[in-house]
Amino acid sequence: MSSDIPTFQEFVRPVHIPDTLSDHETTPLSRLAAGDYAVLAWLDQIGDGLPADVEADLVASWDRLTLRDVYLLVHPTAEGAQA
């Protein structure tokens, strides 16, 4: 993984989340308008190079995780991750 951590909006851009999305804290990935195929393809892409335990967490609970959950799993040192 790169030492450059993208902003949350940059991170979720591939799943076409509008900038005005306000419920990313509570909407599970399985309920996003992008659809399951787009979300799973995005997860597959971001999963490359992740530690095995993080990738396993993503696979096991992708349908219950929110975009913010995924961001914090993938970038645990991101600003606000400790909040």
MODELLER restraints for C-alpha pairs under 7 A, 6 or more apart:
rsr = mdl.restraints
at = mdl.atoms
rsr.add(forms.Gaussian(group=physical.xy_distance, feature=features.Distance(at['CA:1:A'], at['CA:49:A']), mean=6.31, stdev=0.5))
rsr.add(forms.Gaussian(group=physical.xy_distance, feature=features.Distance(at['CA:5:A'], at['CA:75:A']), mean=6.92, stdev=0.5))
rsr.add(forms.Gaussian(group=physical.xy_distance, feature=features.Distance(at['CA:5:A'], at['CA:78:A']), mean=6.58, stdev=0.5))
rsr.add(forms.Gaussian(group=physical.xy_distance, feature=features.Distance(at['CA:8:A'], at['CA:71:A']), mean=6.85, stdev=0.5))
rsr.add(forms.Gaussian(group=physical.xy_distance, feature=features.Distance(at['CA:14:A'], at['CA:42:A']), mean=6.84, stdev=0.5))
rsr.add(forms.Gaussian(group=physical.xy_distance, feature=features.Distance(at['CA:15:A'], at['CA:34:A']), mean=6.11, stdev=0.5))
rsr.add(forms.Gaussian(group=physical.xy_distance, feature=features.Distance(at['CA:15:A'], at['CA:38:A']), mean=6.48, stdev=0.5))
rsr.add(forms.Gaussian(group=physical.xy_distance, feature=features.Distance(at['CA:15:A'], at['CA:39:A']), mean=6.34, stdev=0.5))
rsr.add(forms.Gaussian(group=physical.xy_distance, feature=features.Distance(at['CA:15:A'], at['CA:42:A']), mean=6.80, stdev=0.5))
rsr.add(forms.Gaussian(group=physical.xy_distance, feature=features.Distance(at['CA:16:A'], at['CA:34:A']), mean=6.77, stdev=0.5))
rsr.add(forms.Gaussian(group=physical.xy_distance, feature=features.Distance(at['CA:24:A'], at['CA:66:A']), mean=6.18, stdev=0.5))
rsr.add(forms.Gaussian(group=physical.xy_distance, feature=features.Distance(at['CA:24:A'], at['CA:67:A']), mean=5.76, stdev=0.5))
rsr.add(forms.Gaussian(group=physical.xy_distance, feature=features.Distance(at['CA:24:A'], at['CA:68:A']), mean=6.36, stdev=0.5))
rsr.add(forms.Gaussian(group=physical.xy_distance, feature=features.Distance(at['CA:25:A'], at['CA:66:A']), mean=6.05, stdev=0.5))
rsr.add(forms.Gaussian(group=physical.xy_distance, feature=features.Distance(at['CA:25:A'], at['CA:67:A']), mean=6.98, stdev=0.5))
rsr.add(forms.Gaussian(group=physical.xy_distance, feature=features.Distance(at['CA:25:A'], at['CA:68:A']), mean=5.80, stdev=0.5))
rsr.add(forms.Gaussian(group=physical.xy_distance, feature=features.Distance(at['CA:26:A'], at['CA:66:A']), mean=6.16, stdev=0.5))
rsr.add(forms.Gaussian(group=physical.xy_distance, feature=features.Distance(at['CA:27:A'], at['CA:66:A']), mean=5.62, stdev=0.5))
rsr.add(forms.Gaussian(group=physical.xy_distance, feature=features.Distance(at['CA:28:A'], at['CA:63:A']), mean=6.05, stdev=0.5))
rsr.add(forms.Gaussian(group=physical.xy_distance, feature=features.Distance(at['CA:28:A'], at['CA:64:A']), mean=4.96, stdev=0.5))
rsr.add(forms.Gaussian(group=physical.xy_distance, feature=features.Distance(at['CA:28:A'], at['CA:65:A']), mean=5.22, stdev=0.5))
rsr.add(forms.Gaussian(group=physical.xy_distance, feature=features.Distance(at['CA:28:A'], at['CA:66:A']), mean=4.58, stdev=0.5))
rsr.add(forms.Gaussian(group=physical.xy_distance, feature=features.Distance(at['CA:29:A'], at['CA:39:A']), mean=6.98, stdev=0.5))
rsr.add(forms.Gaussian(group=physical.xy_distance, feature=features.Distance(at['CA:29:A'], at['CA:62:A']), mean=6.54, stdev=0.5))
rsr.add(forms.Gaussian(group=physical.xy_distance, feature=features.Distance(at['CA:29:A'], at['CA:63:A']), mean=5.36, stdev=0.5))
rsr.add(forms.Gaussian(group=physical.xy_distance, feature=features.Distance(at['CA:29:A'], at['CA:64:A']), mean=6.47, stdev=0.5))
rsr.add(forms.Gaussian(group=physical.xy_distance, feature=features.Distance(at['CA:29:A'], at['CA:65:A']), mean=5.93, stdev=0.5))
rsr.add(forms.Gaussian(group=physical.xy_distance, feature=features.Distance(at['CA:29:A'], at['CA:66:A']), mean=5.46, stdev=0.5))
rsr.add(forms.Gaussian(group=physical.xy_distance, feature=features.Distance(at['CA:29:A'], at['CA:67:A']), mean=6.65, stdev=0.5))
rsr.add(forms.Gaussian(group=physical.xy_distance, feature=features.Distance(at['CA:30:A'], at['CA:36:A']), mean=6.03, stdev=0.5))
rsr.add(forms.Gaussian(group=physical.xy_distance, feature=features.Distance(at['CA:30:A'], at['CA:63:A']), mean=4.70, stdev=0.5))
rsr.add(forms.Gaussian(group=physical.xy_distance, feature=features.Distance(at['CA:47:A'], at['CA:55:A']), mean=5.87, stdev=0.5))
rsr.add(forms.Gaussian(group=physical.xy_distance, feature=features.Distance(at['CA:54:A'], at['CA:73:A']), mean=6.61, stdev=0.5))
rsr.add(forms.Gaussian(group=physical.xy_distance, feature=features.Distance(at['CA:72:A'], at['CA:81:A']), mean=5.93, stdev=0.5))
